[in-house]
Amino acid sequence: MPPAGDTYAPTGKVRYSHPLNMDEVAVDHPNVKFVICHIGNPWIRDCMEVVYKNENAFADVSGLVLGSFQEKFEHFMLEQVREMITYAGEPDYLLYGTDWPICKMDSYIKFMNDLDLKPQSLEKIMWRNAAKLFNIK
């Protein structure tokens, strides 16, 4: 299955990258864990439902920009991620990522800090959720 969300490749077919495709396989394979890349962007609301509904579905915040966030788009994406957390609850399903080197690490660190999350929620996103998902001790 291709990653969900927008693709940088001009030959990629985004209709196969819709997060709702992940819902179908997550339901059919409850013992397999799935990661929806790019929080399903531009279908972030659909991604919200998939991670809310399926304990085996996760999402990462990678690949939202090429280079660095620009102020207007960063504000828009911050609101989208905050809405996702409000909708889907404590971010046990959300993973930090950047798609480095095409995305700037410092821009993503600033983005994560600008979410203004409780320290324990930010810690989950930044590393604890990935450690649990990939069984890293």
Rosetta constraint file for C-alpha pairs under 8 A:
AtomPair CA 2 CA 16 HARMONIC 7.09 0.50
AtomPair CA 2 CA 17 HARMONIC 6.26 0.50
AtomPair CA 3 CA 17 HARMONIC 6.03 0.50
AtomPair CA 3 CA 35 HARMONIC 7.84 0.50
AtomPair CA 3 CA 36 HARMONIC 6.32 0.50
AtomPair CA 3 CA 37 HARMONIC 5.67 0.50
AtomPair CA 4 CA 16 HARMONIC 7.71 0.50
AtomPair CA 4 CA 17 HARMONIC 4.12 0.50
AtomPair CA 4 CA 18 HARMONIC 5.57 0.50
AtomPair CA 4 CA 19 HARMONIC 5.49 0.50
AtomPair CA 4 CA 22 HARMONIC 7.85 0.50
AtomPair CA 4 CA 36 HARMONIC 5.20 0.50
AtomPair CA 4 CA 37 HARMONIC 5.22 0.50
AtomPair CA 4 CA 38 HARMONIC 7.06 0.50
AtomPair CA 4 CA 39 HARMONIC 7.83 0.50
AtomPair CA 4 CA 40 HARMONIC 5.33 0.50
AtomPair CA 4 CA 41 HARMONIC 7.92 0.50
AtomPair CA 5 CA 14 HARMONIC 7.10 0.50
AtomPair CA 5 CA 17 HARMONIC 5.30 0.50
AtomPair CA 5 CA 18 HARMONIC 6.02 0.50
AtomPair CA 5 CA 19 HARMONIC 6.88 0.50
AtomPair CA 5 CA 36 HARMONIC 7.47 0.50
AtomPair CA 5 CA 37 HARMONIC 6.20 0.50
AtomPair CA 5 CA 38 HARMONIC 5.73 0.50
AtomPair CA 5 CA 39 HARMONIC 6.92 0.50
AtomPair CA 5 CA 40 HARMONIC 4.00 0.50
AtomPair CA 5 CA 41 HARMONIC 4.73 0.50
AtomPair CA 5 CA 42 HARMONIC 6.29 0.50
AtomPair CA 5 CA 43 HARMONIC 6.94 0.50
AtomPair CA 6 CA 14 HARMONIC 6.33 0.50
AtomPair CA 6 CA 17 HARMONIC 7.15 0.50
AtomPair CA 6 CA 38 HARMONIC 7.31 0.50
AtomPair CA 6 CA 40 HARMONIC 7.20 0.50
AtomPair CA 6 CA 41 HARMONIC 5.84 0.50
AtomPair CA 6 CA 42 HARMONIC 6.54 0.50
AtomPair CA 7 CA 12 HARMONIC 6.27 0.50
AtomPair CA 7 CA 14 HARMONIC 6.89 0.50
AtomPair CA 8 CA 12 HARMONIC 7.72 0.50
AtomPair CA 13 CA 17 HARMONIC 7.23 0.50
AtomPair CA 14 CA 18 HARMONIC 6.80 0.50
AtomPair CA 16 CA 21 HARMONIC 7.41 0.50
AtomPair CA 17 CA 21 HARMONIC 7.29 0.50
AtomPair CA 17 CA 40 HARMONIC 7.90 0.50
AtomPair CA 18 CA 22 HARMONIC 7.75 0.50
AtomPair CA 18 CA 40 HARMONIC 6.84 0.50
AtomPair CA 18 CA 43 HARMONIC 6.93 0.50
AtomPair CA 19 CA 23 HARMONIC 6.98 0.50
AtomPair CA 19 CA 36 HARMONIC 6.68 0.50
AtomPair CA 19 CA 40 HARMONIC 5.63 0.50
AtomPair CA 19 CA 43 HARMONIC 7.03 0.50
AtomPair CA 19 CA 46 HARMONIC 6.28 0.50
AtomPair CA 19 CA 47 HARMONIC 5.41 0.50
AtomPair CA 19 CA 50 HARMONIC 7.16 0.50
AtomPair CA 20 CA 24 HARMONIC 6.89 0.50
AtomPair CA 20 CA 46 HARMONIC 6.54 0.50
AtomPair CA 20 CA 47 HARMONIC 7.22 0.50
AtomPair CA 20 CA 50 HARMONIC 6.86 0.50
AtomPair CA 21 CA 25 HARMONIC 6.87 0.50
AtomPair CA 22 CA 26 HARMONIC 5.85 0.50
AtomPair CA 22 CA 34 HARMONIC 7.37 0.50
AtomPair CA 22 CA 36 HARMONIC 7.41 0.50
AtomPair CA 22 CA 50 HARMONIC 7.35 0.50
AtomPair CA 22 CA 57 HARMONIC 7.81 0.50
AtomPair CA 23 CA 27 HARMONIC 6.06 0.50
AtomPair CA 23 CA 50 HARMONIC 5.62 0.50
AtomPair CA 23 CA 54 HARMONIC 7.36 0.50
AtomPair CA 23 CA 57 HARMONIC 7.98 0.50
AtomPair CA 24 CA 28 HARMONIC 6.26 0.50
AtomPair CA 25 CA 29 HARMONIC 5.81 0.50
AtomPair CA 26 CA 30 HARMONIC 5.66 0.50
AtomPair CA 26 CA 32 HARMONIC 7.17 0.50
AtomPair CA 26 CA 33 HARMONIC 7.43 0.50
AtomPair CA 26 CA 34 HARMONIC 6.93 0.50
AtomPair CA 26 CA 54 HARMONIC 6.70 0.50
AtomPair CA 26 CA 56 HARMONIC 6.47 0.50
AtomPair CA 26 CA 57 HARMONIC 6.65 0.50
AtomPair CA 27 CA 54 HARMONIC 7.22 0.50
AtomPair CA 30 CA 56 HARMONIC 6.38 0.50
AtomPair CA 31 CA 56 HARMONIC 7.26 0.50
AtomPair CA 32 CA 56 HARMONIC 6.57 0.50
AtomPair CA 33 CA 56 HARMONIC 4.64 0.50
AtomPair CA 33 CA 57 HARMONIC 5.94 0.50
AtomPair CA 33 CA 58 HARMONIC 7.58 0.50
AtomPair CA 33 CA 133 HARMONIC 7.73 0.50
AtomPair CA 34 CA 56 HARMONIC 6.20 0.50
AtomPair CA 34 CA 57 HARMONIC 4.89 0.50
AtomPair CA 34 CA 58 HARMONIC 6.05 0.50
AtomPair CA 35 CA 57 HARMONIC 5.92 0.50
AtomPair CA 35 CA 58 HARMONIC 4.62 0.50
AtomPair CA 35 CA 59 HARMONIC 5.14 0.50
AtomPair CA 35 CA 60 HARMONIC 6.98 0.50
AtomPair CA 36 CA 40 HARMONIC 6.02 0.50
AtomPair CA 36 CA 47 HARMONIC 7.47 0.50
AtomPair CA 36 CA 57 HARMONIC 7.28 0.50
AtomPair CA 36 CA 58 HARMONIC 6.00 0.50
AtomPair CA 36 CA 59 HARMONIC 4.44 0.50
AtomPair CA 36 CA 60 HARMONIC 6.43 0.50
AtomPair CA 37 CA 59 HARMONIC 5.78 0.50
AtomPair CA 37 CA 60 HARMONIC 5.25 0.50
AtomPair CA 37 CA 61 HARMONIC 7.02 0.50
AtomPair CA 37 CA 62 HARMONIC 6.67 0.50
AtomPair CA 37 CA 63 HARMONIC 7.91 0.50
AtomPair CA 38 CA 59 HARMONIC 7.10 0.50
AtomPair CA 38 CA 60 HARMONIC 5.60 0.50
AtomPair CA 38 CA 61 HARMONIC 5.01 0.50
AtomPair CA 38 CA 62 HARMONIC 4.96 0.50
AtomPair CA 38 CA 63 HARMONIC 5.57 0.50
AtomPair CA 38 CA 64 HARMONIC 6.00 0.50
AtomPair CA 39 CA 43 HARMONIC 7.94 0.50
AtomPair CA 39 CA 44 HARMONIC 5.82 0.50
AtomPair CA 39 CA 47 HARMONIC 6.30 0.50
AtomPair CA 39 CA 59 HARMONIC 5.18 0.50
AtomPair CA 39 CA 60 HARMONIC 5.46 0.50
AtomPair CA 39 CA 61 HARMONIC 5.52 0.50
AtomPair CA 39 CA 62 HARMONIC 7.65 0.50
AtomPair CA 40 CA 44 HARMONIC 5.07 0.50
AtomPair CA 40 CA 46 HARMONIC 7.54 0.50
AtomPair CA 40 CA 47 HARMONIC 5.47 0.50
AtomPair CA 40 CA 59 HARMONIC 7.59 0.50
AtomPair CA 41 CA 64 HARMONIC 7.45 0.50
AtomPair CA 43 CA 47 HARMONIC 6.41 0.50
AtomPair CA 44 CA 48 HARMONIC 6.21 0.50
AtomPair CA 44 CA 80 HARMONIC 7.26 0.50
AtomPair CA 44 CA 84 HARMONIC 7.77 0.50
AtomPair CA 45 CA 49 HARMONIC 6.68 0.50
AtomPair CA 45 CA 84 HARMONIC 7.30 0.50
AtomPair CA 46 CA 50 HARMONIC 6.44 0.50
AtomPair CA 47 CA 51 HARMONIC 6.25 0.50
AtomPair CA 47 CA 59 HARMONIC 7.68 0.50
AtomPair CA 48 CA 52 HARMONIC 6.01 0.50
AtomPair CA 48 CA 84 HARMONIC 5.51 0.50
AtomPair CA 48 CA 87 HARMONIC 6.92 0.50
AtomPair CA 48 CA 88 HARMONIC 6.10 0.50
AtomPair CA 49 CA 53 HARMONIC 5.89 0.50
AtomPair CA 49 CA 88 HARMONIC 7.17 0.50
AtomPair CA 50 CA 54 HARMONIC 5.94 0.50
AtomPair CA 50 CA 57 HARMONIC 6.81 0.50
AtomPair CA 51 CA 55 HARMONIC 6.82 0.50
AtomPair CA 51 CA 56 HARMONIC 7.79 0.50
AtomPair CA 51 CA 57 HARMONIC 5.06 0.50
AtomPair CA 51 CA 58 HARMONIC 5.77 0.50
AtomPair CA 51 CA 59 HARMONIC 7.18 0.50
AtomPair CA 51 CA 88 HARMONIC 6.99 0.50
AtomPair CA 51 CA 93 HARMONIC 6.53 0.50
AtomPair CA 52 CA 87 HARMONIC 7.74 0.50
AtomPair CA 52 CA 88 HARMONIC 4.74 0.50
AtomPair CA 52 CA 89 HARMONIC 7.58 0.50
AtomPair CA 55 CA 93 HARMONIC 7.93 0.50
AtomPair CA 57 CA 93 HARMONIC 6.88 0.50
AtomPair CA 58 CA 93 HARMONIC 4.47 0.50
AtomPair CA 58 CA 94 HARMONIC 5.86 0.50
AtomPair CA 58 CA 95 HARMONIC 7.34 0.50
AtomPair CA 59 CA 93 HARMONIC 6.19 0.50
AtomPair CA 59 CA 94 HARMONIC 5.06 0.50
AtomPair CA 59 CA 95 HARMONIC 6.05 0.50
AtomPair CA 60 CA 94 HARMONIC 5.61 0.50
AtomPair CA 60 CA 95 HARMONIC 4.40 0.50
AtomPair CA 60 CA 96 HARMONIC 5.72 0.50
AtomPair CA 60 CA 97 HARMONIC 6.04 0.50
AtomPair CA 61 CA 94 HARMONIC 7.53 0.50
AtomPair CA 61 CA 95 HARMONIC 6.46 0.50
AtomPair CA 61 CA 96 HARMONIC 5.66 0.50
AtomPair CA 61 CA 97 HARMONIC 5.51 0.50
AtomPair CA 61 CA 98 HARMONIC 6.92 0.50
AtomPair CA 62 CA 96 HARMONIC 6.85 0.50
AtomPair CA 62 CA 97 HARMONIC 4.30 0.50
AtomPair CA 62 CA 98 HARMONIC 4.15 0.50
AtomPair CA 62 CA 99 HARMONIC 5.42 0.50
AtomPair CA 63 CA 97 HARMONIC 7.65 0.50
AtomPair CA 63 CA 98 HARMONIC 5.66 0.50
AtomPair CA 63 CA 99 HARMONIC 5.09 0.50
AtomPair CA 63 CA 103 HARMONIC 6.71 0.50
AtomPair CA 64 CA 98 HARMONIC 7.85 0.50
AtomPair CA 65 CA 69 HARMONIC 6.18 0.50
AtomPair CA 65 CA 103 HARMONIC 6.27 0.50
AtomPair CA 66 CA 102 HARMONIC 5.60 0.50
AtomPair CA 66 CA 103 HARMONIC 5.03 0.50
AtomPair CA 66 CA 104 HARMONIC 7.81 0.50
AtomPair CA 67 CA 102 HARMONIC 5.80 0.50
AtomPair CA 67 CA 103 HARMONIC 4.36 0.50
AtomPair CA 67 CA 104 HARMONIC 5.20 0.50
AtomPair CA 68 CA 103 HARMONIC 6.18 0.50
AtomPair CA 68 CA 104 HARMONIC 5.38 0.50
AtomPair CA 68 CA 107 HARMONIC 5.32 0.50
AtomPair CA 68 CA 108 HARMONIC 7.74 0.50
AtomPair CA 69 CA 73 HARMONIC 6.58 0.50
AtomPair CA 69 CA 74 HARMONIC 5.42 0.50
AtomPair CA 69 CA 107 HARMONIC 6.13 0.50
AtomPair CA 69 CA 108 HARMONIC 7.79 0.50
AtomPair CA 70 CA 74 HARMONIC 5.80 0.50
AtomPair CA 71 CA 75 HARMONIC 6.16 0.50
AtomPair CA 72 CA 76 HARMONIC 6.35 0.50
AtomPair CA 73 CA 77 HARMONIC 6.13 0.50
AtomPair CA 74 CA 78 HARMONIC 5.99 0.50
AtomPair CA 74 CA 111 HARMONIC 7.18 0.50
AtomPair CA 75 CA 79 HARMONIC 6.33 0.50
AtomPair CA 76 CA 80 HARMONIC 6.41 0.50
AtomPair CA 77 CA 81 HARMONIC 6.21 0.50
AtomPair CA 78 CA 82 HARMONIC 6.08 0.50
AtomPair CA 78 CA 111 HARMONIC 7.32 0.50
AtomPair CA 78 CA 114 HARMONIC 7.56 0.50
AtomPair CA 78 CA 115 HARMONIC 6.20 0.50
AtomPair CA 79 CA 83 HARMONIC 6.00 0.50
AtomPair CA 80 CA 84 HARMONIC 6.19 0.50
AtomPair CA 81 CA 85 HARMONIC 6.28 0.50
AtomPair CA 81 CA 115 HARMONIC 7.94 0.50
AtomPair CA 82 CA 86 HARMONIC 6.17 0.50
AtomPair CA 82 CA 115 HARMONIC 6.96 0.50
AtomPair CA 83 CA 87 HARMONIC 6.03 0.50
AtomPair CA 84 CA 88 HARMONIC 5.79 0.50
AtomPair CA 84 CA 89 HARMONIC 7.77 0.50
AtomPair CA 85 CA 89 HARMONIC 5.12 0.50
AtomPair CA 85 CA 90 HARMONIC 6.31 0.50
AtomPair CA 85 CA 91 HARMONIC 6.03 0.50
AtomPair CA 86 CA 90 HARMONIC 7.90 0.50
AtomPair CA 90 CA 121 HARMONIC 7.11 0.50
AtomPair CA 91 CA 121 HARMONIC 6.49 0.50
AtomPair CA 91 CA 124 HARMONIC 7.13 0.50
AtomPair CA 91 CA 125 HARMONIC 6.81 0.50
AtomPair CA 92 CA 124 HARMONIC 6.63 0.50
AtomPair CA 92 CA 125 HARMONIC 7.36 0.50
AtomPair CA 92 CA 129 HARMONIC 6.10 0.50
AtomPair CA 93 CA 129 HARMONIC 6.91 0.50
AtomPair CA 94 CA 124 HARMONIC 7.87 0.50
AtomPair CA 94 CA 125 HARMONIC 5.49 0.50
AtomPair CA 94 CA 129 HARMONIC 7.01 0.50
AtomPair CA 95 CA 124 HARMONIC 7.84 0.50
AtomPair CA 95 CA 125 HARMONIC 4.83 0.50
AtomPair CA 95 CA 126 HARMONIC 6.48 0.50
AtomPair CA 95 CA 127 HARMONIC 7.37 0.50
AtomPair CA 95 CA 129 HARMONIC 6.33 0.50
AtomPair CA 95 CA 130 HARMONIC 6.25 0.50
AtomPair CA 96 CA 125 HARMONIC 5.48 0.50
AtomPair CA 96 CA 126 HARMONIC 5.03 0.50
AtomPair CA 96 CA 127 HARMONIC 7.18 0.50
AtomPair CA 98 CA 103 HARMONIC 5.85 0.50
AtomPair CA 98 CA 104 HARMONIC 7.22 0.50
AtomPair CA 98 CA 105 HARMONIC 6.41 0.50
AtomPair CA 98 CA 108 HARMONIC 6.39 0.50
AtomPair CA 99 CA 103 HARMONIC 5.60 0.50
AtomPair CA 100 CA 104 HARMONIC 6.24 0.50
AtomPair CA 100 CA 105 HARMONIC 6.60 0.50
AtomPair CA 103 CA 107 HARMONIC 7.91 0.50
AtomPair CA 103 CA 108 HARMONIC 7.95 0.50
AtomPair CA 104 CA 108 HARMONIC 6.60 0.50
AtomPair CA 105 CA 109 HARMONIC 6.24 0.50
AtomPair CA 106 CA 110 HARMONIC 6.20 0.50
AtomPair CA 107 CA 111 HARMONIC 6.16 0.50
AtomPair CA 108 CA 112 HARMONIC 6.13 0.50
AtomPair CA 109 CA 113 HARMONIC 6.25 0.50
AtomPair CA 110 CA 114 HARMONIC 5.98 0.50
AtomPair CA 111 CA 115 HARMONIC 6.60 0.50
AtomPair CA 112 CA 116 HARMONIC 7.83 0.50
AtomPair CA 112 CA 122 HARMONIC 7.60 0.50
AtomPair CA 113 CA 117 HARMONIC 7.57 0.50
AtomPair CA 113 CA 122 HARMONIC 8.00 0.50
AtomPair CA 117 CA 121 HARMONIC 6.08 0.50
AtomPair CA 117 CA 122 HARMONIC 5.81 0.50
AtomPair CA 118 CA 122 HARMONIC 6.30 0.50
AtomPair CA 119 CA 123 HARMONIC 6.05 0.50
AtomPair CA 120 CA 124 HARMONIC 6.28 0.50
AtomPair CA 121 CA 125 HARMONIC 6.50 0.50
AtomPair CA 122 CA 126 HARMONIC 6.01 0.50
AtomPair CA 123 CA 127 HARMONIC 6.10 0.50
AtomPair CA 123 CA 128 HARMONIC 6.27 0.50
AtomPair CA 124 CA 128 HARMONIC 4.42 0.50
AtomPair CA 124 CA 129 HARMONIC 5.17 0.50
AtomPair CA 125 CA 129 HARMONIC 5.91 0.50
AtomPair CA 125 CA 130 HARMONIC 7.68 0.50
AtomPair CA 126 CA 130 HARMONIC 7.90 0.50
AtomPair CA 127 CA 131 HARMONIC 6.14 0.50
AtomPair CA 128 CA 132 HARMONIC 6.20 0.50
AtomPair CA 129 CA 133 HARMONIC 5.99 0.50
AtomPair CA 130 CA 134 HARMONIC 5.93 0.50
AtomPair CA 130 CA 136 HARMONIC 7.90 0.50
AtomPair CA 131 CA 135 HARMONIC 5.58 0.50
AtomPair CA 131 CA 136 HARMONIC 4.61 0.50
AtomPair CA 131 CA 137 HARMONIC 6.81 0.50
AtomPair CA 132 CA 136 HARMONIC 6.38 0.50
